[in-house]
């Protein structure tokens, strides 16, 4: 197209426009220096060579690295059905939950305010709201609910009226100008006692013209200051954000719509057929559901009318197995978008700059008789990205002002009815995405000029200096000569410098040298040992008063134990126990079930120097601070045993260290010190001890206790079953480490701890919550990382019920006004359950 235009002598305007010179300059590109956008385009979108793609409002394009990252994820991980119960399925479930958090973070909100319900797209999300909203039908005793929608809404919004009509609920289309007038008039209807639920739907950005409507309408309608119609009641707002969020940030913490449907392929191109409904948690309980599909029921009977829905809002409304691989792909889409552009604000500026330039150029095109070449459908005049998105909708005119048929889909896709009685049945829409360039715009403008102004010599060609200007933008020296007379001379040249430094944040840690670990400040006279340095004899001690024989903390979840003789107690358990965890590239917690070599990572806590030193064979020791730098900490949301936790990344240095050791991308994250994760009510307890027990990154409880006598019994069973009888398969020490307890005691009878209701250790008091149900992790040798199924099999054979071993403990009361400690040698005093008879127990327990 470019060569044809040059031959005919027709040319396009310069990258300049008739803007207010005092207006803020907008940015073009992503701040990585001249030519970088061209390089990004060639590297990530090489398939576009020779193609001009301007339908990003329909679907934007995925990048090459986005697809490669997702493909590598699939090649390196096994993702099973999240409704099943196995390691692969749990990996899928945890990854999906991490993606939910990532989506909410993208929209500047959290799971405390919104729930993500995955759908097949924004249309399915709209349909869900239409069918589940608590409509009140019109009747003798009620005027009924109102469904109002802006006339500039998407077809899928307008289609909701058929659902409401079927249940005798009034539907009312509202023109934008009527709402503007109502906003100026202020509130006119007020009846605080009327709670009739009404729904108002409007687009944040018109899918037709790109006009952006005020996000302030959300709060104005919900508060009663703005009424779509003069009807008293309680208004809910659905913000159709599918078009808007494709190129702009949306802050749901500031604009809290009740329902927000989105489609992800409009943001980063892949996957298609996947969207979501973001539901504000205050509105979620009102949604009603009739049909229930696979995965949405906690229990049901086929032969009777009995059905209990899942407690989670998302699980109740996600019928069947969600497209979990596509959901996992979203994480790679968000990561790539952030890495390539620096964020949605940059995309907003870049795409609007292109749209504004195109709008000014198209508006200036004139036939020799002065008639406009195109008719653009917009009232915003493209004055700012706050009122206009990167969409231009127009029809081409002849020199007499008649519309030229576009000869493509009109009111029904696939026909040629572009004009009826001289009136168009459709229009042409062009739209820009984050990878769109000035070359795309110029190619489009050349096409219009070449086809409509081919006989005119009014346009001269600016020679783009590709070596010094971004993506074909004309040089400053050439601009003055090529601006058409109908255009102003206020420069619209985009400035990459305006975005310098706007990349993805990188929290790298300072390089430090590892030092020997000193004993904790609480008791410097006592020694500390790693499990490999301490003899196992204490576990095999003689019978006597119940005492603590060993204390362990596990600073990094699923990593090696750190043995101590005396250790401070905090409100979440032993200080720094399970405060960190290793996560994969998707932010999902790694356990030894997926990565057995975690047990080879040995952390040491130095309370004096306030550091954790981490060691592993073949690796240089590395240090990590015990506490976060609150000024630099970026909070992320992670998941532990179905609980949401706030965490922060410990930096690139330790991430690189772990990635090198495991041979795949990993990060170390720590629970935010002021985050409170409340323990659940479990094990039949009506009330948890204390006012509200809090947890670190543990699975279920603050402490895990095991009994030496229980270990000895299992040890005897395992070695007796050795057919050749020539060697001891498992040592007592090996077995004790497999169960990863915090507290080991020298009980007199195997599994007597299962009959306890409470215990006291020194001055501390604990509630016994119940047994620990064991999984395949006990098959892993904690000193080698090798698997052996024999332990789990033998324990399963010897226990008549579930594979239980060890007891969960929780503080009953804890006064931290003065330091509290747990120590080896402290006496243990148990209290029996009420239904246990004392004459069956040893004398020490009776006391």
N, C-alpha and C positions, 0 to 999 in steps of 0.2 A: 504494500500500500504506500510505503514511503517513497519508493522510486516513481510510482505512477503520479503521485502528487507533485513531485519535483519536476517531472517532464511537462506537466500541464501548467506549471507556474503558479499553482495554488499552494498557499501555505497557511500555517496556523499561528495563533497569537503566542506571544512569549509567556513564560511562567511568571506572570504579573497580573495584577487586578485592581479594580476600583474599590479598594477597601479604605476604611478610615485609617489614616496613617498613625493615629494614636492607639489603635487596637493592638492587643498583644500579638507578637509574632508567633506563628505556629511552626511546629517542627515537622520536618520531612526526614524519614529514615529513623534510625535508632541509635544515633550518637556514637557510632564506631569509626567515624572518619569517612572522608570522601571515597566514594566507590563501594562502600561496604554493603549497601543495599543491593547493588548490582551483583556483588559477590555472593551475598546470601541467596539471591534469586537463582544464580547459576548453580550453587552448591546444593540447595534444598529443593529447588523446583525446576531442575533441568528439563523435565518433560514439557515445560511451557515454552521451550524454544520455538519461535515461529508462531506462537499462539497468543492471542489477546483474550484473556478471560476476565469478564466484567460482570459476573453473576454471583458475587459473594453473598448477597442477601438470600439467594436460593440455596447455595452451599459453598462454603469456603473450601480451600484446598489443604490437604495434609502435607506436611513436609517429609522429606526423605528420612531425616534422622528420627523423627517421631515414629515412623513405621518401623525403622530398624530397631529402635529401642524396645518397642512393643514386641516385635518378633523375637528378639533375643530373650526377652522375659519369658515368652512362651516356650522357647527352646531349652531354657535353663530351669524351669520350674514345672511341677506337675500340679495342675489345678483341677480339683474334683468338684462335684456338685455340692454347693454350700449347704444343701439340706441333708446331706449324708453325715455320718459320724466316723471320720477317719482323718489321718494326718493331712492328706491332700485336700480334703473338703474343708478342714479347719483353716488351712492356709488360704483357701479361696474366701472363706467367710471373713477372716481377719483382714484380708486385702481389700475386700469390698467395703468393709466398715471404715478402713483408712481412707478410701476414695470418698466416702460420704463426708468425712471430716475435711478432706481437701476441697471438695465442692463448696462447703459452707465457708471455709476460709477464703476461697476465691471471691465470695460475695460478702466478705467482712462480717461474718456472723458465726455462731457456734451452735452446737447441738442443744444447748440450753434454751435457745429461742426457736430454732427451726428443725424440722425433720425432712430428710431427703427421701422421696418415694420415686423409685426408678419406673419409667414408663417407656413405651416405644417411641415417644416423641412428645413435643409440646401439644399436639392435637389430642393425643391420648390423655395427657394431663388435664386438659380442658374438659374432656368428656368425663373424666373421673370426678371433677368438681361438680359438673352439672348433675351427675347421678347421685352424688353423695351429700350434697349440700342440704341442710335441714329446712327445705322449703315448707311453707305453710300454705295450703291450698286456699283459694278464695271460697268463702261460704257465708251462710246466714249470720254467723257470729264473728266473722273475721274478714277484713279486707284482703288478707293474704299477703304473701311475700311479693317483692318486686325484683325482677331481673332487669337491670339496666346495662346497656353497653354502648360505647362510643361508636358512632357510625363509621369511623375510620378504623374499625377493628378488623382483624383477620377473619377470613371465612370461618375458621374453626371456632371463633368466639361467637359469631352470629349464629352458627349452627346449634349452640347451646339452647337457643330459644325453643327449639322443637321439643327438647326434654321438658322444659318448664311448661309449655303449652299443654302437654299431655297430662299434666297434673293440675291444671287450672291455676297456674301462676302467671301473672301478667308480665309480659316482656315489653320493654320500652327502649327504642333506639334514641340516643341523645347526641345531638350535633355538638361538635367542639365549640362552636360559637355560643350555643346555649349554655354550656358549662362555664365558659369564660364570663358570660353575663351573670350567671348565678354566683360566681365567685366574687364579682364586683358588688353584687347586692348584699352578700353576706347571708348569715343564717336566717331563715324565715319560718322554719318548722321546728318546734321543740315540744317533745313529750317524753320526758325521761322515764316514765313508767311503761312506755310501749317498748316491748322487746321483740317485736316481729323481725325475723331475720331477713335482710335484703342483701343483694349482691350487686356490686357495680364493677364492671370489667372495662379496662381501657389499656391500650398499648403504650408502653414507655416510648416506643418508636414506631411510627407508621411503617408497615411493611410495604406500603404502596409508594409513598413519597419521601420517607425518611424523616418527616417532621417529628420532633420530640415533644412530648407532652409533659407538663410539670410533675415531677415526682412528689411535690408538695401536696398534690391532690389526695394522696393516700391518707395522710393524717387529717386533712381538712374534711374528707368524707367520713372517715371513721369517728372523728370527734363531733360531727354534726354541724360544723361550720359551713359545709358545702353539701347541698342536696341535689343529686341527679334529677330527682322528681320530688314534688311536694308531698311526701308520705312519711309519717312518723314511724320510727322503728330503729333497730340496731343495724347499722350498715357494715358490711364486710367488703373488702376490696381485693379483686384479683388483678394483679399487674401482669399483663402479657409481655414478658421480657425477652422472648425468643429472638427478636430482631435486634433489640437494643444491646444485649450483652455480647453480641457477636463482635463488636468493635469498641465497647465502652465498659468501664468499671461500673458495678452496681453495689452500693453500700446498703445492705439490708439492716445494718445496725441503726442507720439514720432514717431509712424509709421502709418501715415494717409493714409491708403488705401482708395480707392473710394468706394469699395463694400466689405463687410465682411459677408459671410453667416455662421451661427452657428446653432447647434442643442443642445437643453438644456438637453436632456436625457443623452447625453454623458458627461455632467458636473456633474449632481447629480441624474441621474437615473429616475427621474419622474418630470414632465409628459412626456410621449412619444407623438410623433406626433405633436410636437410644436417646431418651430425654429424661426429664425429671419434673416432679412437682415438689416445690419447696413449700411446705406447710408450716405456718407459724404455730407453735405448740399451744397457744391459747385458743386457736380455732380448731386444732386437730380433734379434740374430743367431740366436737359437734358433728363431724362427718359420719354419715350412716352408710352401711354397706349391707347388701342383701346376698349377692353371690359370694361364695367362698371357694377358692381353688387351692391347688397343692401348695403347701408351705405357709398358708395363712391361718390354719387351724391348730390350736393347741390340742384339741380333742374333739371327736365327733363320732356319732353312731350312724351306720348306714341304715339300720332298721328302725330307728326312732328319730324324732325331731330333737336331736341333741347336738349342740355345736358350741364350742368355746373358742373365741378368736385368740390369736396371738396377742400378747400384751403390747408389743411394739407397733406403733402406728405404721411404720414402713412395712413390717411383715404382714400386717393385716390387709394392706392394699396392693401388695406385689403378688398377684396371683400366678402360681406356677413358679418354675425356676427362672430367675431373671437371667438376662444375657450376660453372665458373669465375666466372660472373657472380654466382652466389649466394655464392661464397667472397668475392668482392670486397665484397658487401653486408655481410659480417661486420664489416669495418673500420668502417663507418658505424654498425653496431649498438653496437660497443664504445665508439666516440666519443660517441654520443648518450647511452648509459647513464651514462657518466662525467660528462658535462656536466650532465645533469638531476639526478643523485642524489649525485654526489661519490664514488661507489664502492660496491663490494659490501658492505662493512661497514655502511654506512648503510642499505642495503636490508635486510640481515639484521636490524638493530635495528627498523626500521620495520615490516616484515612480521610479526616476532614479536610486537611490541606489539599489533598488531591481532588476531593469533591468540590471544594470551594473554587479551585482553579478551573475545573471543568465547567462548573456552573457559570462562572464569569465568561469563559471563552464561548460556550454555547449561546449564552444570552447576547453576546456581541455580534454573532454571525448575522449578516444581512445580505439580502439580494441586492443587485444594483439599484432596484427601485426603492430600497429602504425597508422592504418587508422582512420580518423575522424569519429565520430558517427553521427554528424549532419553537414549540410551545412547551414550557416547563411547568409541571404541576407542583407548585410549592408556594407557600405563603411566608416562608422564613427568610427569603433572600440570602440564605446561607451566611448569616451574619456571625454565627459562632457555633461551636460544637454542642453547646448547651441546648440549642433549639433546633438543630438539624444534624441528622446523621449522614453517613457517606452513601446516600442513595439519591439518584436523579431519575425522575420519571418524566417522560416527554413524548410528544409526537412530532414528526417531521412535517413541515408545511411546504406548499409550493409558493411561488412568488405572488400568488393572489390570496394567500392566507388560508387555503383549503388544506385539510389534513390528508396526507398521503398514507394509504393503508399500509400497515406493517406486514401483511401477508403471513401472519403466523397465528398462534393460538389466541382466540378472542374470549368470548364468554364461555365457550366450551373448548377444552383442549383438543387440538387435532383438526379443527375445521379452518376454512379460509374466509370466514365471515368477519373480515377486519373492518368493513364499513357497511353500515345500514342507513340508507337515505343520507349519505354524506357524513354521518356521525360515526366516530370510532367505537368499536366494541372492546377495545383494549388500547394499550400503550406500550412504549418501550421503556424498560427499566435497566439502568446500569448501576452497578454498586461496586464498592472497593473493599479489599481485604488487606490484612496486614502485610502481605507480600506484594501488593500492587505497586507499580512504579510509574514514574513520569513517562516512561516509554509506552506503557499501556495507554495512558491518557492521550498522548500525542498520536499514537496509531489510530485511536478511535476518532479523534478530531480530524485527522487527515482523511479518514474514510468519509466523514460527513462533508467536509470541504470538497473532496474529490467528486463525490456523487451529486452534490447540490449546487456547488459553485464552480463547476468545471469550466464555465465560459468566462469567469471573472478573473481579472488580473489584480484584484485588490489586495491580495495577501502576499507577503514576502516571507521567505524562509529564514529563521534564525539558525545559525550553524552551531550545534551543540558541541561544546568542548568536552569530550568524554574523558579526557585524561585528568581534567582538573575540576569538573563539575559533577555532581551526583546524578547518575542515571540519565544523562542526556539533558540536564537542565542547561539553558543557554548561559553564556558568560555575561558578566555585568556589563562589559563593553558593548555587547550586541543587543542588549535589551531595549535601549531607547529607540532604536530604529525599527523595531518590529511590533510595537504595541499599536493595535488598531486605533483609529481616531475615536471610535465609540467606547473605548475602554480607558479607564483612568491609568495614571502612571505610578500608582502606589505599589511598591514591590510586594509580590506575594512569594518571593523566592524562599523556599523552606530552609531552615537553619538546622543543620545537624548538630552544631555546637550547643544548641539549646538543650540537648539531651545528654551532654557529656556527664558521665558518672551515673547514668540511670540504668544500671544493670542489675543483675540478680545479686542480692546481698551474699557476702561470703564471710562467715564467722570463723576465721582461722585463729588458732591458738598460738601463743608464743612458744618458741622452742626452749625447752628447759632440759637440764641434765638430771637423770635419775640419781637419787641419793639413797643410802641405806635407810630403812624404815625404823624409826624409833618407837619404843613402847608408847601406849596412849598416855596422855597427860593425866588421866584419872588415876593411874596406878603405875608409875614408872618403875617401881621395884619388881613388878611381876613380868614374866616373860610371855612372849607370843610365839606360836608355832604354826607352820603350815601343816596340813595333814600328812605330808610326806616326811616331815621332820620329827613328828611326835610318835612315840611308840604306842602300840595298841594295848599295852598291858592294863591301862587304867580301865578299859572297857571290860576287862575280865576280872575285876577286883572281887574280893570276898564279900559275902553278904553282911549287911549291917544296916544302920539307919539309912533311909533314903536320902541320897545327896546328889547334887549335880556333878557329873564326872567330866563332862566336856561341854564347851560352848563354841558355837560356830556362827559367823555371820557370812552372808553371801552378798557382798556389795553389788556385784553385777549379776543380774538375774540369769540363771542357768550356767554361770561360770563357776570356777573352783571356790571351795570354802576357804575362809580365813579364820583360823582357830585362835581363840583368845582365852585368857584365864579370868579376866574381869573386864566388864564392858558397860558403858553407860546405856541407859534406857531412855528412849524418847516416846512421844505420844503415838508413834506408829510401830513401836517394837524396839528391838535392838537398834541403836543408832547406826544409820547408813545400811541397814540390811535391805537388800533388794531396792536400792535407790536408783540404780542405773540398769539399763538393759540395752542389748545389741539388737538393732533392727536392720532389715534388708533395704534394698534400694527403694522399695515401695513404702517404707516406714512400718512394716509389719514385724512384730517381735519375733526374734529367733529363739528357739528352745533347743535342747539337746535332741529332741525327737527329729528335728530337721537338720541340725548341725551338731553332731556328737562332740566335735572338737572344741566346743565351747568350754568343756570341763578342763581343757588344757590351758585356758586363760586364767592366770593366778593374780588376783588383786590383793594389795596390801593397803591398809588404811593407816596413815600417820596423822594422829590428832594434833600433835604439836605443830607440825609444819602445814597442816590443813590441806594435805594432798592425798591422792590415791595413786600408788605406783602399780603399774600393770606389767606383768612379765609373762613370757611364753618362750618355749624352747625355739632357738634360732632367731629370736627377735631381740632388739635392744629394748631395755626397760623404758617405759614412757610414763609421764606424770599427767594427772588430771586434777584440777582444783576440786575441793570438796563442795564448794558452793558456787552458784552462778553469779556472774556480774550482772546485776539487775539493770544497769544502764544499757548493756549491749545485748541482753538476752532476747531472742525472738521466740515467742511461745508457739509451740505446735501441739496439735491434738493427736494422741495415740490411743491405743486400745489394749487393755489387759483384762482377760477373762470377762469379756462383754462389757467392761466398764470403760468409760471415757476418762482419760487422764491428760493433764496438761504437762508438757515436757519441753525441754530445750535441747538442741544439738550441742554436743561437747566440743565441736570444732573439727576442722579438716585434718588436723595433725593426727588425732586418734582415729579418725575415720580412715585415713590412708594406712595407718598401722594395722587396723583390723582387716581392711580390705586386702592388704598384702598377705596377712596370715591365713585368711580363709579363701583367698583367690577369687573373691567376688565383692562387689560394692557393699559396704556395711557402714553403719554409723553407730556411735554411742550416744544415747540420750539419757537424760536424768529427769526425774519427776520434779516439777517446780516445788520449791520448799514450802511455799504458802498455799499449795493446792491441797484441798481436802477431799480425799476419796473415802466415802463412807462405806463401812462394811455392811454386807447384806444380812438379812435375817435368814439363818440357815440352821440345819440340823435340828429342827423342831423347837428351837428357842423362841419364845414369844417376844423376848426383849433382849437386845444385846447389852453387854455389860457397860456400865457408865452411861453418860448422856448420849454419846454417839461415838463409837469406835472408828478410828481412821486407819487407813492402810497405806503402805508403800506400794511397790510394784509386785507384791506377793500375789499368789493366786487367790487365797481365800481368807487367811487369818494372819494375825500378827506374829505368832510363834508356832513352831512345830516341835513337838516333844516325842522322843522315842525312848524305849526301855531296853537296857542292855540285856536283860533276861529274854526279851522277845527276839533280839538279834541272835543270842546264843542258841535259842531253840531252832530258828530258821537255819542257822549255821550248821547245826547238827543234822538237820534233815537233808540239807544240800550235800554234805560230805558223806553221809550214810548212803546216799543214792549213787555215789560214785562206784561204778561196777568194778573197776580194776583195783580200787582201794589203795593205790600206790602213792597218791599225792593229794594234798588238800586243794580242792578246787577254789575255794573262797576263804579268805581270812576274815576274821571278825571285823577288822578295821575296814576292809574292802566293803563288806556288807553295810556297815554303819554309814559310810560315806555315800553309798548309793541312795540312801533314803533322805539325805540332805536336810537333816534336822538342825534346829537351832540349839536345842537343849537335849542332852543325853543324861539319863539318870541310871542308877544301879538298882533297878527294881529286883524284888525277891522272886517274883513269879512272872512267867511270860504272859503278856497281854493283860496284866492286871490293871494297867492304865486305862483300859476301855471301860472300867467300872467306876471311874472317878467322875465326880461332878464339878469339883473345884480343887485347886491346889494352892498352897502358899510356898514360895521360895524365898527364904529370908524374910524381908519385910514386904515383899511384893505378893499380890493376890491375883489369881487368874481364874477365869471361867473356862472349863473344858467344853469346847463347842461340839466336838464329835470326832470321828475317825477321818483320817486322810485316805481317800480312795485312790489307789495307786494306778499308774499307767506304765507304758513301756519304758519310761525314763529309768526305772530301776534296773533295766537290762544293760545299762551302760556303765562300764568300769570307769569310775571317776578319776583314775590315775592314768589311764591309757586311752580312753575314748572308744574302746572296743565294745561291741555289743555281744551279749550272751543271754539268750531267752530263758535260760534255765532258772534264773532267780524268780522271774515272774510266774513261770509255770509251776514251780514248787510252792510258791506262796499261794497261788490260786488253788492248788490241790489241798493245801493244809487249812485254808480258811473256808468255812461252810457258807459264808455269805459273799459279799463283795470282797475284792482284793484290797483289804484295809491294812494299813501299817502306820502307826504313829497317831498322835492326837493333836488336834488344833487347839491352841490356847489364845485367849484374849484378855486384856486387862479388865479387871472388875472395877478398879478405881486406881487412879494414878495422880499423885501430887508431885508436880515437877517444880514446885517452888524451891526445892533443894535437890541436889544431884541424886539420882537413883542408879543403882548398878546391879547387874547380875554377875555372880562369881562362881567359879568352880569350887566345890566343897560346901556350898550352901545347902542347908537341910531342906528337904521337900516334905511337906505335910499335905497329904491328900484328904479330901472329903468325899465319902462314898455317895453314889446315887441312892435315892430313897428306896428303890426296889431291890437293892443288893443286900443280902444277909451277911452280917459280919462274921458268923462262925465259919464261913467258907474261906476266910482270908487269913493271911499271916498276921502274927501278933502286932507287928509294927503298923499295919494298916488299920487294925481295930482301934489302935490308939489315935 
